[in-house]
Amino acid sequence: MNIEGRAEALFAYVGGLTELLIETVREAFRRPYEMRIFLAQCDQIGVRSLSIVLVTALFIGMVLALQTAYALADFGGKLFIGKVVSLSLVRELAPVLMALMVGGRVGAGMTAEIGTMKVTEQIDALRAMATSPVRKLVVPKVLATTAMLPLLTLIACVVGIGGGMLIAVANLNLTGNFYLRSVISTLQYNDLISGVGKTFFFGFAIALIGCFNGLRATGGADGVGRATTATVVTSAISVLVMDFFLTKLFLVVL
């Protein structure tokens, strides 16, 4: 495919994604609300992602503490472990890595589920019964991901800071009281708002991309596989690009 063909495909993708965004927002405010489906999606997206969140956050915090002590050893780096771990996790690492990890799991699952329904004509069956696929399938997933990713990020921040404290106490001979006082004195409300605030946008984008790729899947099982791969790649790139612009925005606003 030449450059012009790739550009046209990109514009078509963005245009379709924008149309789905508008329809999703419109359907989200229509009554009656699908609370049962929404709660089921919260369980699927949030509760069942806790294991990957806990393991990832714990070892990120431990690695950060070790790297800080090693890299800043000549400058008394042990004293700054609480500051480095807390700021790095809350402002950047926890939001971005949780979006990438959870997004890879959740986004791929959404695409596979909806894509399978698409290629087996279940989506057409919903439309034939005068039921909106966006209302039944897309809206609960988008709202649940948008709501649960910030909560998972908060949990990741707490667990990651705890992992850093384990290394600080066990390997670096610092006291837990000193570490926690360093964390509390360093973190400000704007740090938490900046870090967690970005995850609302990340969650919305991940779910929207996953559902969109599922709805446009064609070609049987092979097509569903391609759509799932496209979701993982596109959502990861979107998170990283959005992180840059949202970070600049929050630095200006806060």
QUITA-V909692 format. One record per residue. RES is the residue in three letters. SS is DSSP state (2 for helix, 1 for strand, 0 for the rest). D_FIRST is the distance of its C-alpha to the first C-alpha in Angstrom with 1 decimal. Layout:
<<RES & SS & D_FIRST> <RES & SS & D_FIRST>>
This chain:
<<MET & 0 & 0.0> <ASN & 0 & 3.8> <ILE & 2 & 6.8> <GLU & 2 & 8.1> <GLY & 2 & 5.8> <ARG & 2 & 6.4> <ALA & 2 & 9.9> <GLU & 2 & 10.5> <ALA & 2 & 9.9> <LEU & 2 & 12.1> <PHE & 2 & 14.7> <ALA & 2 & 14.9> <TYR & 2 & 15.5> <VAL & 2 & 18.1> <GLY & 2 & 19.6> <GLY & 2 & 20.1> <LEU & 2 & 21.6> <THR & 2 & 23.9> <GLU & 2 & 25.1> <LEU & 2 & 26.0> <LEU & 2 & 27.7> <ILE & 2 & 29.8> <GLU & 2 & 30.8> <THR & 2 & 31.6> <VAL & 2 & 33.9> <ARG & 2 & 35.5> <GLU & 2 & 36.2> <ALA & 2 & 37.5> <PHE & 0 & 40.4> <ARG & 0 & 41.4> <ARG & 0 & 44.4> <PRO & 0 & 45.3> <TYR & 0 & 43.5> <GLU & 0 & 42.2> <MET & 2 & 44.2> <ARG & 2 & 44.5> <ILE & 2 & 40.7> <PHE & 2 & 40.4> <LEU & 2 & 43.0> <ALA & 2 & 41.5> <GLN & 2 & 38.1> <CYS & 2 & 40.1> <ASP & 2 & 41.6> <GLN & 2 & 38.3> <ILE & 2 & 36.4> <GLY & 0 & 39.4> <VAL & 2 & 42.1> <ARG & 2 & 40.1> <SER & 2 & 38.1> <LEU & 2 & 41.3> <SER & 2 & 41.4> <ILE & 2 & 38.1> <VAL & 2 & 39.1> <LEU & 2 & 42.6> <VAL & 2 & 41.6> <THR & 2 & 38.8> <ALA & 2 & 41.0> <LEU & 2 & 44.0> <PHE & 2 & 42.5> <ILE & 2 & 40.6> <GLY & 2 & 44.0> <MET & 2 & 45.7> <VAL & 2 & 43.1> <LEU & 2 & 43.3> <ALA & 2 & 47.1> <LEU & 2 & 47.1> <GLN & 2 & 44.6> <THR & 2 & 46.6> <ALA & 2 & 49.9> <TYR & 2 & 48.5> <ALA & 2 & 46.7> <LEU & 0 & 49.5> <ALA & 2 & 52.4> <ASP & 2 & 53.9> <PHE & 2 & 53.9> <GLY & 0 & 55.5> <GLY & 2 & 52.1> <LYS & 2 & 53.8> <LEU & 2 & 55.2> <PHE & 2 & 51.8> <ILE & 2 & 50.2> <GLY & 2 & 50.8> <LYS & 2 & 49.4> <VAL & 2 & 46.2> <VAL & 2 & 45.5> <SER & 2 & 46.2> <LEU & 2 & 44.3> <SER & 2 & 41.3> <LEU & 2 & 41.1> <VAL & 2 & 42.0> <ARG & 2 & 39.9> <GLU & 2 & 36.7> <LEU & 2 & 36.5> <ALA & 2 & 37.8> <PRO & 2 & 35.6> <VAL & 2 & 32.4> <LEU & 2 & 33.0> <MET & 2 & 34.3> <ALA & 2 & 31.3> <LEU & 2 & 29.0> <MET & 2 & 31.3> <VAL & 2 & 32.3> <GLY & 2 & 28.8> <GLY & 2 & 27.3> <ARG & 2 & 30.1> <VAL & 2 & 30.4> <GLY & 2 & 26.8> <ALA & 2 & 25.8> <GLY & 2 & 28.9> <MET & 2 & 28.2> <THR & 2 & 24.7> <ALA & 2 & 26.1> <GLU & 2 & 29.1> <ILE & 2 & 27.5> <GLY & 2 & 24.5> <THR & 2 & 27.1> <MET & 2 & 29.1> <LYS & 2 & 26.1> <VAL & 2 & 25.2> <THR & 0 & 28.9> <GLU & 0 & 29.4> <GLN & 2 & 31.8> <ILE & 2 & 30.1> <ASP & 2 & 30.7> <ALA & 2 & 34.3> <LEU & 2 & 34.8> <ARG & 2 & 33.8> <ALA & 2 & 36.1> <MET & 0 & 38.9> <ALA & 0 & 38.3> <THR & 0 & 37.2> <SER & 0 & 34.5> <PRO & 2 & 32.0> <VAL & 2 & 31.4> <ARG & 2 & 35.1> <LYS & 2 & 35.8> <LEU & 2 & 32.8> <VAL & 2 & 31.0> <VAL & 2 & 33.9> <PRO & 2 & 36.1> <LYS & 2 & 33.4> <VAL & 2 & 32.4> <LEU & 2 & 36.1> <ALA & 2 & 37.1> <THR & 2 & 34.4> <THR & 2 & 35.3> <ALA & 2 & 38.9> <MET & 2 & 38.9> <LEU & 2 & 36.6> <PRO & 2 & 39.2> <LEU & 2 & 42.0> <LEU & 2 & 40.2> <THR & 2 & 39.6> <LEU & 2 & 43.3> <ILE & 2 & 44.3> <ALA & 2 & 42.0> <CYS & 2 & 43.7> <VAL & 2 & 47.1> <VAL & 2 & 46.3> <GLY & 2 & 44.6> <ILE & 2 & 47.6> <GLY & 2 & 49.8> <GLY & 2 & 48.0> <GLY & 2 & 48.5> <MET & 2 & 52.2> <LEU & 2 & 52.5> <ILE & 2 & 51.5> <ALA & 2 & 53.6> <VAL & 2 & 56.7> <ALA & 2 & 56.3> <ASN & 0 & 55.0> <LEU & 0 & 55.7> <ASN & 0 & 59.2> <LEU & 0 & 58.6> <THR & 0 & 60.2> <GLY & 2 & 58.4> <ASN & 2 & 60.3> <PHE & 2 & 59.2> <TYR & 2 & 55.6> <LEU & 2 & 55.7> <ARG & 2 & 57.6> <SER & 2 & 55.0> <VAL & 2 & 52.2> <ILE & 2 & 54.2> <SER & 2 & 55.1> <THR & 2 & 51.5> <LEU & 0 & 49.5> <GLN & 0 & 49.7> <TYR & 2 & 48.7> <ASN & 2 & 45.9> <ASP & 2 & 44.4> <LEU & 2 & 44.4> <ILE & 2 & 43.1> <SER & 2 & 40.3> <GLY & 2 & 39.2> <VAL & 2 & 39.7> <GLY & 2 & 38.7> <LYS & 2 & 35.1> <THR & 2 & 34.8> <PHE & 2 & 35.3> <PHE & 2 & 32.0> <PHE & 2 & 30.3> <GLY & 2 & 31.7> <PHE & 2 & 30.7> <ALA & 2 & 27.1> <ILE & 2 & 26.8> <ALA & 2 & 28.3> <LEU & 2 & 26.3> <ILE & 2 & 22.9> <GLY & 2 & 24.3> <CYS & 2 & 25.6> <PHE & 2 & 22.5> <ASN & 2 & 20.2> <GLY & 2 & 23.0> <LEU & 2 & 23.3> <ARG & 0 & 19.7> <ALA & 0 & 19.7> <THR & 0 & 19.2> <GLY & 0 & 19.5> <GLY & 2 & 22.8> <ALA & 2 & 23.6> <ASP & 2 & 20.2> <GLY & 2 & 18.6> <VAL & 2 & 21.4> <GLY & 2 & 20.8> <ARG & 2 & 17.1> <ALA & 2 & 18.4> <THR & 2 & 21.2> <THR & 2 & 19.2> <ALA & 2 & 17.1> <THR & 2 & 20.5> <VAL & 2 & 22.0> <VAL & 2 & 19.3> <THR & 2 & 18.9> <SER & 2 & 22.7> <ALA & 2 & 23.5> <ILE & 2 & 21.4> <SER & 2 & 22.9> <VAL & 2 & 26.3> <LEU & 2 & 26.1> <VAL & 2 & 24.8> <MET & 2 & 27.4> <ASP & 2 & 30.1> <PHE & 2 & 29.8> <PHE & 2 & 30.3> <LEU & 2 & 32.9> <THR & 2 & 34.8> <LYS & 2 & 35.1> <LEU & 2 & 36.1> <PHE & 2 & 38.8> <LEU & 2 & 40.1> <VAL & 2 & 40.7> <VAL & 2 & 42.2> <LEU & 0 & 44.2>>
